[in-house]
Amino acid sequence: MCGRYTLAISGEQAQQQFALPTTPTLAPRYNIAPTQSVAVVRAAEQRRDLALLRWGLIPGWAKDAAIGARMINARGETVAEKPAFKHAMRRRRCLIPADGFYEWQATAEGKQPIYFQMADGTPFAFAGLWEQWRGPDGPVESCTIITTSANELVHPVHDRMPVIVAPDDYVRWLAPELDDAAAVADLIKPFPADRMQSYMVSKAVNQVRNNGPELIAPAGV
């Protein structure tokens, strides 16, 4: 699964990485958690927009927003079939910018947080889906991160990992005209382990209120 991640890049970096028409304003975030607002890139009238959506997809048919807390991830193996995700998989795919994510490894001393990122530290994008739900106070836009089986780097820590979309595949993943899930199914796969790195970080990340660059410093350094 993917339950915490980071995004500390500048607006200029985001604009360049995701070919955005304008420079977004982004505050560094080192402990992004479910139900918070997160940055999402999606196609909009032959361009790309960056929007803030609630993390935890609320299906259009949901009776209340609480279901979103259980929909922070969508399994790639069944995302095209599950009622909560199948329509979004066809028509509302998105990219969720990040520069790292956390998983927790069981140890004799308790769960140890591990930070995963690209080997060169560059930003990347999770494969995501978004949806709009009409609640009593108006529409709510929300999103989920698609997961897949873990690669060789992540597997010793967790058997699942977020799907990471390579930059060369951004156009195809976002393409609204590709409304058949099969057209992008091959992109739902583990990211190559040799292009990533990981290391232990402080258990301070366990507290959602903590948010600073010290959270991604190697533990004990």
N, C-alpha and C positions, 0 to 999 in steps of 0.2 A: 504494500500500500504506500501511499504518500500522504503524510499527515502534517508535515511542517516543511517549510522551505524558505529560501531567501531571495531577495531581489534588491540589490544595492547599486545598480548601474545608474548612470546619469540619463537625463532625458535625451541628450544628444546620442548616446550609445544606443538607446532604444530606438530612436528614429532611424539610425543607420542600419541596425541589425534587422529591423522588421519593415523597412521601407515605408515608414509612416509619412503622411503628407505634412505634418507639423511636429514640432518638438514638444513632447508631453512633459508635464511637471511630475517628477517622481521623487518621493522621499525615500532614503535608504531604509530597508526593512530586513531584519536579520532573524525574525521569528514569526513568519506568517502562519496563521493557524486557521482551521475551519471556522466558518460562519463570518469571517472577516471579509472586507472588500478587497478584491485582488485585481491586478491589471490583466486585461485580456485583449488580445489582438484578433480582430475578425474582419471579414470582407464586408464592405458596405458601398454599393453603387460604384463599382469598378475602382475602388480604392480600399485602403486598410485603415481602420480606426482602432484606437486604443481606448477601452472603456473600463470602468470599475464595476465589477460584478460580485455578488455574494458567493463565497466558496461553499458549495454544497447545493447541488442541483435540485430545484423544486419542480417536479413535473407539472405540466399544464393542468393535469387532472387532479392534482393534490387538493385535499380539503383544507390543509393549513401548511404553513411554512416549516413546521417542525421536522417534517420528513427530510428536509435538506441536510440536516446534521448527519444523516445516515447515507447520504449520497455524495460524499466528498470525492469518492473514487468510483470508477466504472471498470469492470473487468473487460479487458480487450477481447477475450475469447467469446463473450456473450453480449457485448455492447450493441451489436446490430439486431439482437433479438429481444432484449429486455424491454418491457413496456415503458419503463422510466427513461430509457436512453435511445431507443431505436429511431424515433423521429428526428431527434437532434443529431444523431449520427449521420443521417441522410442530408439534413439541411442546415444544421447549426453547429458546424465544427469551428473550433477556434484554437489559437495558440496562447499558451499561458507562459509569459516570460519568467525566467528564473536565472539564478547564477549558482544555485546549489540546493541540496535538500538533505534532510536528516532522516536517519533510521536508528533504531535502538537495538543493541546487541545484549543478549542475556549473559551475565557474568556472575561469578561467585559473590561479587560485591554489589550486585544489583544491575539494572539496565544501564548500559553505557551508550551515550549518544555518539553516532558516527556521522561525519559530514562528507557528502559526496558532491563532486563538482567535475567540470571538464579538466583534463590534465593541464591545459594551458590557462585555466581560470576564466575563459571567455563565457559570456552569457549564452543561454540556449532557450529552448521552448519545450514545454510539455504539450502533448496532444490533449486537447480539451474539447468539451462540448458545452454549449450554453442553451439556456431556455428562458422563456418569459412566463411568469405566473401572475395571474390577476388576483390579488388579495383584497381584503376589505378596505385597505388604505391606498390602493392603487397597484400598478404593476411592479413586480420585483424581477430583476434579471439575475440569474444565478448560473454557476458553472460547476463542472466536475473535471477531474484529471483522470485520464485513462491509464490503466496499469497493465502490466504484462509480467511474464516470468522473469526472474532476476538473472542478470548476466553473472559472469564469474567473479566480478568484483563485489557485487551486492549480495550474492547468494549466501556467503557465510554469516551475514547479518540478518537478512530477510529473504523470503522466497519470492517476493514480488518487488517490482520497481515501477516508477512512472515511465510511460512511453515518452521518449525524447525524439522530436522530429528534427531531422537534419535540415540545415538552411536550404539546401537544394530542393527539398520537398515541401517548403512552406506554401508555394503557389498551389500545388496539387491538393494539399490538405485543406486549404481554405476555399478552393474553387467551388462556388455555389452551384455551378452547372453539373458537377459530379454528384448527383443526388442518389447514387447507388453505393451503398456501403462497401460493396465488393471492389469498387474502383480505388479505394484507399486502404483496403484491408492489409496489403503487404507492408504498410508503414507501421502497423501495430506489432512491434517486435522489440526485443531487448537492444539497447544501444551498445555498441562495441565497448567491451571492458577496457581495452588497451587505449582508449581515448578519454578515460576517466581516471580520477584518483580519489582516495578517501583517507581520512584520519580521525582520531578521537578528538572530541571537543568537550568543553565544560558541561557539567550537568545543570548549569544555570539555564540552559535552553529549555529545560523541563517546565519552567514557569513562563507562561505566555506573556506576562507583563514585562519580562526582560527583553530588551531590544537594543542591541549595540554590537559593534564590530568585534568585541571581545568574545561573543558567542561562537564565532567561526575561527578563533585562534586555536592552534593545536594544543591539546590538553598537556599541561606540564611544561609548556615552553614559556 
